[in-house]
Amino acid sequence: MHFAIYGRKSVYSDKSDSINNQTRMCREYISFKFPGRAESITEYTDEGLTGANTNRPQLKAMLKDITDGLLDVLVVYQLDRLSRDVRDFANIYASLEERHVMFVSIKENIDTATPIGKAMMYVTMVFAQMERETIAARVTDNMLGLAKKGLWSGGTTPAGYTSERIDIGGKKHVALVPDPEGTEWVRWLFDTFLENNYSLARMVTAFKKQGIKAPGGGFFASGQLHRILTMPYCVEATPEVYDYYTELGCQIDPDSPRERWDGKHGVMTYGRHSVNAKKVSVQPKEEWTVCIGFHDPIIPADKWLAVQERLRSNTFSKKQKYDMPLLKGVLRCAKCGCLMKVYRKKTKNGISSAYSCTSRAIYGKERCDMSQVICKRLDEKAMSIFRKIDADPAAVLQYVREPEHDVQMEWKDYASQIAPYQAKIARLTAFLSEVEESSAAKHIVAQIEELDANIEALKREASLQEVEKRRTVNVKQSAEQKAAEVRRLMHGLSGFTAEERNEIIRGVVCEMTWDGETLFLRL
């Protein structure tokens, strides 16, 4: 039987349910409940990731191995290590059932072979989700309370400010404090934007030509400039700014009525952004809570409002003006691993589109010297590969992702290495029973422990190798399916729009990189 152990911890911890202890207890359970039946044991661990969603690298890898039929049993220390969301857990468990993978949760000791066992499992998951949501609500209420007091609730401090611990009523809190050097830099950005009648794109281009870089060392991106020029913390809390946020539909804190907006303090908001699976996204303005801050402002209200009006007048339609290149969002730079984005420029013959390394565009050729390449050139190279597979399905084997490790030793080789260690342990154990009162006993015990550790290490290597052997077999079996999929897509490709062709390529390609001469493809 092939076992999978999954462990997860939201944050690093040395407590009893840390990842190391989770995997140790799962291994002990397997040894006790399935003696001699474990052909392989593969560990999948995610540390520092929430159980509120399934966006976890090792969880995804494990689920793929389950889908590929590489695993027979999944063991976790506790149900909520796998998921804290009932819907996600139900989907995972349905996948396990569909592929006849046994599921074991040690702490709850639930038998899913019976209807009552399954019911108890879902009840446990409901309480795990309720606990997560209760904790999240408590944290949200606490952070909102701090924001309403004008205090900083955490995270990266806004440009032009630093954070400082202050004492209020005998309790320590964190407040924003203007940073003299950063303040001057933010003011200069606001003045430059207004005085030159820039749009964000023109400002980015002008800064690149002038060699002006952001504090992090790279060139400015339009999104970075937009965050600075729209941040509320720096502006004076005046009645005009109050009216601006009211017109946007934001929630104004009742304890911050308009008459209190006298310009002596900055603005504090809560709920502008949400973080889901480490991805930051802007919330609808109706979700924002706006109030008077505890900190000092650094930008006059009239100047800040003028910038907001300029940005609003420069909004544009996101509808594609030009056909989407085939490899957009798929192609990566082989030299630095960054995504190669599409850049366009006017030429004598119209608009030219080229793939360019994002790292070079931001940090310059000192960071990455990958040159731009015309989109049509690489798109045609990719299409030639697909045409080759279409003409000869066996050619797909050149492009299917291969196992990460080479299989060099068979199981019998590991067994032959383990046998001498086991024989030595048997002899030392027999000898120990005769001299257990002797001072040499502790040295014998140490030798036994060392030999046992060697055996466990060999067993782990054998387990990993067995998984890779099964994965290799699975890759070969799926190659024909990949080829059939590519042929089906190729036969209908001419009838799709550019956006649809790009979406198809995203679904088929696992990896595509360009090193300046060769296009590498993995399906």
C-alpha angles and dihedrals in degrees: 000000000000114000132199123200117199122194130176137178124183092212133008111278140163093209123123093270096052116134094261092053092044092055092042093054091045091053091049090050092051092049091050100041099034105032112186093353100098109101090172139001118200121190122213115186134177117188125188093017129117125241091219091095141015097245093119121125098219093042089054091048091051094048090050091052089050090050089049090054096245097128136059104180133030116202125189130174093227134004096242090057087071095044143337094202119085095211094049091047092049090053092048093047091047088055090051092050093046091057095038093244113160115232124209128183109187103199098048092040090209120172106215091187089083129060092236089051092054091046092052090049092056092044088054090051091051090056091046090054091046090052091051093048092047091053091046092050091049092051092046092051091049093050092045089051091053091049092051088055088053093249128135112257097196143272132093110342114240121257113280094027141083128195126248133186113239135181118240118174092339093308126109116237137166122243134179117254124190113251108218096217094040091046093058090048093052092047090051091053092052092047093046092051093051100038094052095042088233130177114212092256093049090047091053091049093047092050091051092051090049093045092240110158136189121253090263091064099253131100117272120267121211091243091054092051091046092054092052096044093048100040110124098206096078099053128092112256097238131155089257091057089046089055091047093058092041090056090050089059097246122154109254115208108250088222089061103061119179094258090063092058094095099148095251095111138038126249125265124199136184129196098027091125137028126205116213119172088344092304116123117214133175115251123222110274090243087068094057120103112205126194143150114285129227091227134081120262122237103190124061114242095238093053093046092049091048089055092049090051091049092050091048092052091050096057115128140193116269091211111124112259093188134035113275114249114244097243100042110138091010107067119087134187110255092207100057105006095239123139114263107229128201117257124184132199137174118258135174089268096047130267121357120202122203138175111237132182110255092215092056092046091054104034104022133240090303087075097040128001096199109138125223117264128203110256095226091056095057094036089058092048090054092047091051089057091051091047089052091054090045091055095042115023091191088067089074088080088073091062106035113110109260127215116280094234132046115235105234105157132045123224091254089061091056090046091053090052093048095049096069091050091051091049091051091049090052092051093045091048091052091048091047091058088060098047102030091129092051125099087239090067094086091053091051091050090051090053091050091051091049092050091048090051089053090052092051091049091052091048090052091051090049091049093051091047092050091054091050091050090054091045090053091053090048092051092054092047092051095047092086090050090052091051092049090051093050092049091050091051094046093052092055099033097100091060094057129088120243090259092050092049090052091050090051092051090050089055096048103039121076096181136002125176136173121208097183095270110033133045111220118203134188122182 
